Structures are given as structure tokens and as C-alpha cells.
Amino acid sequence: MNEASPISGPISGLAPLERWLTGPRVAGLPMRDFASPAPILSFEFFPPRTEALESQLWACIRRLETMRPSFVSVTYGAGGSTQARTHDTVARIVRETSLTPAAHLTCVGASRGAVDDVARQYWDAGVRHIVALRGDPPKDSAFEAHPGGYASAAELVAGLKRVADFEISVAAYPEKHPEATSVQADLDNLKRKLDAGATRAITQVFFEADTYLRFLDRCLATGITEPVVPGIMPVSNFGAAVRFAASCGTTVPDWLAAMFGGTEEDADTRRMVGAVVAAEQVRLLQANGVDEFHFYTLNRPDLTYAIAHVLGVRPQAARPADDAAAAAG
């Protein structure tokens, strides 16, 4: 690669676009200046289905809490299948940690009234941030709006803003949603969600920095000015990552398959490879000025913790929940 000068100044969400269009891309990975501010991080967890998985989740939450993320999100199963577990997990995060939780909420298979009731329950539990998604239908089914429900994520966002003054994040697809008729149609849909009242978008998983940076170009051309935060998934199980990528339209590059080749029976090496790949990805984005990242943790903290360290984030003692609430108030 030819060396290029770093683009100066931190970039949050969509802000890199103007610099990206006028400045050089960074091909190398210059050392981070640790005197500059560390990037903003957020983490995603999924609700546990068993007691053992609940212990794993809370060990993950406690370890990553020390990285002081801006928020943590908790997912919602296909067709709303984990609604109760999601609510219980989010409510416990509010009660027992210093973290700011964001609850996933979908409109699949539910009336507007039912969705609004869930939103009110979150508000009453102290949750002020929602990740609003149309949601995936149950397996082997096509999406069909409930007769009395929200027909799209954009409608859901507008409805949530009528319920309460939530902060709302929505999903973005750097390589197009699998059901979208075209790249531009997908971008137009993203703009509708943001125009309806969402404050940021978080991208689906991608594996090459250029994919995200080119996506930002297209966002700007579509008139999108809200932050678009890159979603990063550290890979430790390549086979599972391939299956997930196929379900959401993410390209798995040949070089990534080659990196994991021959590690099928070697979990330790897979983890090290996964750490190297994700660290290189985020460092390249960081070198291009990106200063905010959302990590899909899969309820496993070690890779995310290590990559956060590479980005310049250092652990701090977690504040008691009461002290954190007082500081926020």
C-alpha cells in the first residue's frame, strides 16, 4: 500500500464524509496518539435463555462496564420472541449498573397498541433509549405487517416519539438490506427512519473498512446528516459468522476465509485471529478519523475488551448504579 497522511481531527458518525471527500484516505495504520480523546464505544448484548447463559451475560456486562460505554443495547428475538427476557435484562441493567441501556423493540406480529405499551413499560423502568427495528419474522416466514400494527421501522420511530421523548437508534445496511429492491431504495428507507425522529443509525456487520466509508459517501449524497456508527463483530467462530453474514447480506471476503483456514479445531488460534482482524479493521477506521464504534459482543467480553484497549480505551472503576443515576440527573 502507498502511504498517505492521516485525516486530521476526530470524526463521529457521518462527520467523516466531508473530510473523506476532500482529504486522502489512510492506507497505513499510524500509531494512535494516546493524548487525544479515546473513541466513543457502545456494546450489544442478547438476553439469556438459561441460568448458565445469564451468568455468562452478567460476567460480560460487568467486565465491559469498566470501559464506560455511551450505552449498551439488548436485542429482541425474531417476532418479539424474547420480549420478556429483554425487558428483564434491561430493567436489571438500570437497577444494578452504571450503564445506560437501550432496548431493542420491533413491530413484527404486534398491534400498535401492544408495541406502545411495551415502550411505556420501558419508559416507566427508566429506559430512555430504544433501538427501533422493523424486526425479523419467525423463521421461514416473510414479513407481513400486523393489520393494526406499524408497517415499517420508520412508522415505529414516529410512533415511539409520540409515546415519549425517547432517544432512538435505527439500523443501517452498508451492503443493502437483503429485502431492499436496490441500494438507493435502502438508503431512502434509512433517511425516512431518521427523518421520523431517530437520532443515529448503527450499521449491520461489515468486514472491510472501505465498505463503511463508501456507504458514508452514499449517505451524504442521499441527504443523511445524522451519525452513522459502524457496527463491529469480532469473529471467533468463522462458520457461525458466515451463516450470520448470509442472513443479513454481508459479504465475507476471501481473505477472511483464508485467515481462519485450518483453525476449525483450534479455538485459541481462532480467537487470536479474530482479535487481529477486528483490531486492524477498527484501527483503519480510526486512522480515517472514525471515533465511535458499536460492538456486537455475542455476550463474550474478551475480544471486545482487547479491541477497545487497542483503540485507546482504558478501564475505569464502575460507579454504583445510584451514583451514576445521580450524576446523570
N, C-alpha and C positions, 0 to 999 in steps of 0.2 A: 504493500500500500504506500501511496505517496503521503508524506506528512503534510499536515495543514495546521494552521493556527487555531487554537480553541476559540469558540464563540464566547465572548466575554459576557459576564453577568448571569445571574440565575434566571431560570425560566420555569414558570409554573403553568401547568396545563397547556392552554393554547398560546400563551405568550411567545413560545419559541418561533411561531410562524413568521413574524416579521423579520426576526433575525435570521431565520432559516432561509428565507427567500433572498436576503441581501448579503449574507455572510457565507464563509466557507464551511463545508462540513468537516468534522473532525474525523480523520481516518485512524489516528493512533489513540492511545489511551494515556494521556498525561497524568502524572501523579496528582491526586487531589490536594488542594490547598486546605489543610485542616483548620486554618484560621477563618475560613469562610463558613457561613451557616450550613449546618447539616441539612439534608433534604427532608421534606415532609413525608412521613410514611403513614399508611393505613393497612390494616390486615383483615382478611376474611376468614371466618370460621364456619363450620357447619354443625348443626345441633346433633348431639349424640343419640344413638339408638339403644345402647346398652349401658349398664353401670360401668363396665370397664372402659368403654369409649368416652363416657362422661369424665372419668378420672383423667384420661389422656387429654381431652379437651381442656380441662381446667389446669393441667400442668402446662399446656401450651399457652393458655391465656396468661397465667402468672409469669411465665418466662418472658413473653413478648410485651407484657405490661411495662416492664422496665425500660423499654425503648420509647416510651411516651408517644404512641401514635396519635395522629389527629383524631382518628375514630377507628372503630372495629365494626365490621358488618357480620351479620349472622344470616345464613341462607335459608331459603324456603323451598321445600321439595316440590317436585312436579305435581301440578294440580293442587297445590296447597297441602301436600301430604304430611308436612312436618310443622304445621301451623302452631300446635300446642307446644311442641318442643322448642321451636324458635322463640315463641313468646316467653317461655320459662327461662331459656338461656339469656335472652336479652334483659329480662327483669332482674335476674341474678347479677348480671354484669353491672346494672345500675346500682343495686344494693351493696355489692361486696367489693367493687373495684373502683379505681380512679379513672377507668376508661369511659369514653363516650361511645355508646353503641348506636349502630344504625341497623334497623331491622329490615330485612328483605320483605317485600309484600308484592303479591301477584294478583291478577284478576281472573285467573283461569277457574272456570267452574263455580263462580260465586256471583251473587247479585251485588249491585252497587251498595245496597244497604248493609249486606254482610261484610263487604270489604271496608266500608266506612266504620262499622262497629269495631273491627279489628284495629283500625287506625286510632280510633278513640281510646281503645284499651291501651295501646302503646303510649299515647299522649298521657293518659292517667298514670301510667307506670313510670313516667319521667323520660320517655324516649322522644327526642326531638328531631331525629334524622331517620329518613326512610330511603331505602334503595327500591325504587319503583320499577317493576318489570312486568311486561305482559305475562311472562311465565311460560313454562313448557307444559303441554298437555300430558296426560298419562301416557305411558309407553305404548307405541304402535297406534297412536291416535293423532289426528290432525287438530290444530287449534280451531275451536269454534266458540265464538263469544256466547256467554250466558245470555239468554233472552232479556234479562233485566240487568245485565252487568256492563262493565266497562269493556269496550271493544278493542282497546289498544292501550299501550303504555302511556301515550300522550293524554288520552282521556283519563287514565288513572291518576296521572300527575295533577291534572286540573281538579279532579275530584278530591284528592288529598289536600290540596291547597284550600279547598272550601271547608274541609273538616277542621283544619288547624294550620298554623303557620309553620309547617314542617320545613326543615332543610331537606331537599330531595336530590338524590343522585340517580342517574339512569345509565343504561348500558350503551356502549358504542362498539361497533364491529369493524376493526381496521381492514378486514378482508371480506366484508359484506355478510350480513345475516343469511344463513342458509335458505331462508324462505323469501328473501327480498328478490324482486324481479330484476334489479340492476343495482350497481354500485351507487348511482345517483339517487335512485329511489330510496335506498337505505339511508343515505345522508340526509335526504329530505325528511325522512321519518325521525332521525335524530334531532334535526332542527325543530320539528314540531314538539318533541318532548321537552326540549329546552325552552322553547317559546311558551310552553304551557306552565312553566314555573320551576323547572328543575334548575339546580344551581351548578351542577357539574355532571360530566359523563365519565364513566370508568370503562376502559376498553376490555374486550374479551382478550383471552390469552393470544399472544403472538410470540414468535421466536427469533425474529430478526429486527434490529433497530430500524432499518430502513422502512420496514412495513409501517411502523408507527409514525415515523417522520413524514413519509409520503401521505399518510392518512391525514395528518395535520394540514398539509397543503390543501387537500381536497375539502377539509372542513372550512378553512378560511375562504375558499372560493365559493362555498355554499352560504357564507354569511354567518357561520357559527363563531361566536366570540367567547363563550363560556369555557372554563378549564376542561380539558380532556386528559384525564390521568391515565398513564399506562398501567395496565394490569399485568403483573409478572407472576408466573407459576414456576417455582423451582422444581425441576423434574428429578425424582429419584426412582420412579418406576416407568421406564420408557414405554413398555407395552400399554400400560394404562393411559399414559399421556397421548399415545397415538389414537387410542379409542376415543378419548375425550375430544381430541382435536377434530376427529372426523365428525363428531356430533355437532360441533359448533362452527365448522367451516374454516378452521385454522390450518394453514399449510405447515407440514412437518418437513423441513428441508433435508436433503440427502446428507449434508454434513452432520446434522444432529444424529441421524441414524448411525452414521459411521462412528461418531464419538462414543455411542453406547454399545457398539457392536462387540460381542463376546463377553458382556457383563451380566448375562441373564442369571447366572448362578453366583454372582459376586456382589452382594448388596453394598458392601463397604465402598467398592470402586464406583458403583452406580451413584452413591451419594456424593463422592468426591467429584465425579464428572458433572453431576447436576449442579454442584456448587460453582464449579469453574464456568460452566456455560451461562448460568444466570448472572454470576458476578460480571462476566465480560459484557453481557447484554446491558445490564444497568449501568456499568461504567461507561460504555459507549454512549448511552443516552445522556448520562450525566456530563460527559465531555462535550456534548452538544447543547448543554445548558438546562436539561430537564431537572427539576428539583422537587418532584413529587412522584411517588410510586405507591401503587396498591398491590399488596402481595396476597395471592391465593395460597394460604398456608397448608391446606388439607389437614389441619389440626396437628401438624408436625412442626415444631418450632425451630429445630436446629439449623436447617438450611436458610430459612428466612432470617434468623438471628445472625448467622455468619455473614450473609449478604448485606444486611443492614450495617454491620460493622465495617465491611468494605466500603460502603457508601459514606462512612464517617459518622454514623450514629453510635453513641455510646450509652450504655445502660445507666439509669438513674434509679434511686430507690423509689419504689412505687408509693405514692401517697395513699393514706387511708381514704376510703370512699367518702367519709364525712368531710375530711379536709378538702378533698378535690371538689366536692359539691359546693362548699363554702367559697372556695376560690373562684369557681365558675359563676356563682351568684353575685 
